[in-house]
Amino acid sequence: MTRILRGMRRLLNECLSISKNAALLKGHIDEAKMLAAKGLIHQLRDRGRLEHIRDAEFKVFSQFGDDGIIQYLLQHVPLQSRRFIEFGVESYQEANTRFLLLNDNWQGLIMDGSAAHMEAIRHEPLYWRHDLTAAAAFVTKDNINPLFTQHGFTGDVDLLSVDIDGNDYWVWEAIEVVQARIVIVEYNAVFGAKRAVTVPYDPQFVRGQAHYSHLYWGVSLKALCLLAERKGYSFVGCNSAGNNAYFIRKDCLNDLQSLTAEEGYVASRFRESRDRQGRLTFAGGDQRIRLMVEMPIWDVEQQKMIQMAELID
């Protein structure tokens, strides 16, 4: 028995050592990535204004190349508060604002519906090293302004990132207590460039439950552009992955070029469709809409409900 206990203790210590070394390795990799990114930021300054903001892309902590786009925009948009808000961050390992926090030392508010994710973030070293607030909340159009107010984020902020895979249009429309200079909103490229549509508002919307394909969520780029115009923003482009759209408050636009939805639309190439058993089916192009032809969709321009079938050319 003593020999067994001794062996178990040795295995446990080895596991702890591996875990500690893995954490140290990840930290070193992150430091190397951030150091390389600093050189890319200097290169962006030398290049001046780019024809497409996606030409500025590089990835440190963002899901795609958004870290580079954000750094490029910061060189052209006058900053005020050096504060950001991002919601829909999950574990915050891949996020649009993590690089801003660690590299630029901004103050930030992040929110996600998972209390476990937010609690885990509060135990990361970055939480005491930086001025970050992590709040667990299932965001709706009715609670978004009280949440911002509760956590001390009102008025002018330099960047707002919206990614909740559902009511993104309705939540951004409802935001009143924050006036962000740069706004990033995820769009659903499956809906195409020509129609201004969004999923109907449902305060309990969950992407994985709304339709088996996992493709029925969010808002088209054109609908976001129309909303942005109403809220005093200009659309300046998308990332090359075709999932994030960028908007600049008109009083901060400077030399950045305003685009129409069709001029700046980028089609998504990632294939995340699923079958009724939850298995990936890798559908692409119009195949994706055809999986959802019977689903209702709200037409923002016509102010009426239509069916997804009407989005097929």
Secondary structure, DSSP 8 states (H G I E B T S, - for coil): -HHHHHHHHHHHHHHHHHHHHHHHHHHHHHHHHHHHHHHHHHHHHHH-S-SSGGGG---SSSSSSHHHHHHHHHTTS--SS-EEEEE--TTSSS-SSHHHHHHH--EEEEEES-HHHHHHHHTSHHHHHTTEEEEE----TTTHHHHHHHTT--EEEEEEEE--SSSHHHHHHH--SEEEEEEEEE--GGG-SS--EE----TT--HHHH-TTS---SB-HHHHHHHHHHHTEEEEEE-TTS-EEEEEEGGG-TT-----HHHH---------B-TTS-B----TTHHHHTTTTSEEEETTTTEEEEGGGG--
